[in-house]
């Protein structure tokens, strides 16, 4: 994400809540505070229908994070 942002390409991470702490540690180490959208954990056992519903629930937040000019 840092590479993309440095090239002027907006990015947003989508990860499960299980990885909040790890993302914070990595962000601090890199000196970069990326946009993240956190979704409920776990993902791997979800059906296609559940994943589609999860995506629909979060797509607006993802688009907002990608287009945030602030």
VENMOZI-V607501 format. One record per helix or strand of 2 or more residues. SS is the DSSP state (a for helix, b for strand). FROM is the first residue (numbers start at 0). TO is the last residue. If there is no record, write none. Layout:
BEGIN
[[SS | FROM | TO] [SS | FROM | TO]]
END
This chain:
BEGIN
[[a | 1 | 5] [b | 12 | 15] [a | 16 | 29] [b | 35 | 38] [a | 47 | 66]]
END
